[in-house]
Amino acid sequence: MKERYKLIGCEIMFREICQCAAQSKNIIDIEFLDKGLHDIGEKAMSAALQKAIDNVNTEKYKAILLCYGLCNYGVKGLRARLPIIIPKAHDCITLFMGSKETYKEYFDNNPGTFFHTSGWLERADFGIEGEENVMSQLGIQPGEDYSQYGEENAEYLREILGNWIGNYKKQTFIDTGIGDSVKYEEMVKADAKVRGLEYEGIKGNIRLIQELMDGEWNSEDFLVVPPGKEIVATHDNCIMSY
């Protein structure tokens, strides 16, 4: 039986979400939110997501699908008048790798890894209109003269903002097989070489995105939040509950 769901997801998964929606047996109406939500802090991100949830027509849909992970606690406290279904994931890397277990194994074996996907790279130049990211909330603008904050602080800001990837040892490109992955993989490989970092390309797996839309919500991979209940972080292998 076909069901109609409203999916709210991050734009960095635009291609993957659209492909899975096209293949799903269900009817999926999609709303994409700006990837810049990740940069504006937990409370502001949560408020933006809650606003999108509150605008969902409860008469039209069976449930709300959130194509997000815990994402720096940005989904904490979300609630709806419909059931919310969300993958049990710390962040979107789990959704690109196929499971939280696969992500954890890779992360444990490759500490200091910065992950890339085609979606992250092709939308890298887009900010969030009308919102302030963490930098601007602190009153710091890109390219400004940091010496006004004192020499010690200026040196710190130049180091952190000019070399954001300095604490990483490796760059990994996750190829989901969707979009111009060859182009973006070459970009990451070249950037890693310039920075003197290790590089690895790995094959992605978007089964969680597909299963989210297909209604295949096993308890290991998905949280089904009843109407009126709030998402909470569990700080364990379950990642989140209600």
Secondary structure, 3 states (H helix, E strand, C coil): CCCEEEEEEEHHHHHHHHHHHHHCCCEEEEEEECHHHHHCCHHHHHHHHHHHHHCCCCCCCCEEEEECCCCCCCCCCCCCCCCEEEECCCCHHHHHHCCHHHHHHHHHHCCCEEEECHHHHHCCCCCCCCCCCHHHHCCCCCCCCHHHHCHHHHHHHHHHHHCCCCCCCEEEEEECCCCCHHHHHHHHHHHHHHHCCEEEEEECCCHHHHHHHHCCCCCCCEEEECCCCCCEECCCCCCEEC
